[in-house]
Amino acid sequence: MVFGMLILIDSPDPAVRIGLYTALALALPFGAILMILLIALFRSLKQKVATGDEGMIGLTGVADSDISPSGRVLVRGEYWIAKSTSPVAAGKPIRVVAIENLTLNVEEVKE
């Protein structure tokens, strides 16, 4: 857009010629908007994933039932089927280690 305006500033045809101040009045706001959007884009790329399988790993919750080797847990206000390699008693805090086909692999959080 800026290059197009630069071409039109010194156009030999007076019908398509625009003034320098008109070109700057349009180019500067669009340039500022572009910079704001690019900064927002690069900041969003640095953020931790909050959704999907990757967003669940590392979350803590509470065992709703005994987990030996499977049971039910409450993570982020949702009930999930969970598996654990070591027994976890109901009411104990757990941490999500991995996810396999909507089943959480959890471990007990040692205090």
C-alpha positions as CSV (number, residue, x, y, z in Angstrom):
1,M,0.0,0.0,0.0
2,V,2.8,2.4,0.8
3,F,4.6,1.6,-2.4
4,G,1.5,2.2,-4.4
5,M,1.0,5.6,-2.6
6,L,4.7,6.5,-3.4
7,I,4.0,5.8,-7.1
8,L,0.9,8.0,-7.0
9,I,2.6,11.0,-5.3
10,D,4.6,12.0,-8.3
11,S,2.3,10.6,-11.0
12,P,2.4,12.4,-14.3
13,D,-1.3,12.1,-14.6
14,P,-3.0,14.7,-12.4
15,A,-6.2,12.7,-12.1
16,V,-4.5,9.9,-10.1
17,R,-2.0,12.1,-8.2
18,I,-2.2,12.3,-4.5
19,G,-0.5,14.6,-2.0
20,L,2.3,13.6,0.2
21,Y,0.4,14.4,3.4
22,T,-2.6,12.3,2.2
23,A,-0.3,9.4,1.6
24,L,1.3,9.8,5.0
25,A,-2.0,10.2,6.7
26,L,-3.0,6.8,5.4
27,A,0.3,5.0,5.6
28,L,1.2,5.8,9.2
29,P,-2.0,4.5,10.9
30,F,-1.9,1.3,8.7
31,G,1.8,0.8,9.6
32,A,1.0,1.3,13.3
33,I,-1.8,-1.2,13.1
34,L,0.5,-3.7,11.3
35,M,3.1,-3.4,14.0
36,I,0.6,-3.9,16.8
37,L,-0.7,-7.0,15.2
38,L,2.8,-8.4,14.6
39,I,3.7,-7.8,18.2
40,A,0.5,-9.5,19.4
41,L,1.3,-12.5,17.0
42,F,4.8,-13.0,18.4
43,R,3.7,-12.7,22.0
44,S,1.0,-15.3,21.4
45,L,3.6,-17.8,20.0
46,K,5.5,-17.7,23.3
47,Q,2.4,-18.5,25.5
48,K,1.9,-22.0,26.9
49,V,-0.7,-24.2,25.3
50,A,-3.9,-24.1,27.3
51,T,-6.2,-26.4,25.3
52,G,-6.1,-30.0,24.0
53,D,-3.9,-32.8,25.3
54,E,-0.8,-30.6,25.7
55,G,-2.8,-28.2,28.0
56,M,-3.9,-31.0,30.3
57,I,-0.4,-32.4,31.1
58,G,0.9,-31.1,34.4
59,L,-2.5,-30.0,35.8
60,T,-3.4,-31.1,39.3
61,G,-6.6,-32.5,40.5
62,V,-8.2,-34.8,43.1
63,A,-8.8,-38.5,43.0
64,D,-12.6,-38.9,43.1
65,S,-12.4,-42.7,43.7
66,D,-9.6,-45.1,44.5
67,I,-7.2,-45.5,41.5
68,S,-5.8,-49.0,41.4
69,P,-5.0,-49.3,38.5
70,S,-7.9,-47.2,37.2
71,G,-10.5,-44.9,38.7
72,R,-12.1,-41.4,38.4
73,V,-10.4,-38.0,39.0
74,L,-11.6,-34.4,39.1
75,V,-9.3,-32.1,37.0
76,R,-10.3,-28.5,36.2
77,G,-13.9,-29.1,37.2
78,E,-14.3,-32.2,34.9
79,Y,-14.5,-35.9,35.8
80,W,-12.0,-38.1,33.9
81,I,-11.2,-41.8,33.8
82,A,-7.7,-42.2,35.1
83,K,-5.0,-44.8,35.3
84,S,-2.0,-44.9,37.6
85,T,1.0,-47.2,38.0
86,S,0.8,-46.9,41.8
87,P,-2.4,-47.0,43.9
88,V,-3.9,-43.6,44.8
89,A,-6.6,-43.3,47.5
90,A,-9.7,-41.3,47.0
91,G,-9.4,-37.6,48.0
92,K,-5.6,-37.5,47.4
93,P,-4.1,-34.8,45.0
94,I,-3.0,-36.1,41.7
95,R,-1.0,-34.7,38.7
96,V,-1.7,-35.5,35.0
97,V,1.3,-37.1,33.4
98,A,0.0,-38.2,30.0
99,I,-3.3,-38.7,28.1
100,E,-4.2,-41.9,26.1
101,N,-7.6,-42.0,24.3
102,L,-9.4,-39.7,26.8
103,T,-7.9,-41.6,29.7
104,L,-5.5,-39.7,32.0
105,N,-2.3,-41.2,33.3
106,V,-1.8,-39.7,36.7
107,E,0.5,-39.9,39.6
108,E,0.0,-38.9,43.3
109,V,1.3,-35.6,44.3
110,K,3.7,-36.0,47.3
111,E,3.3,-33.1,49.7
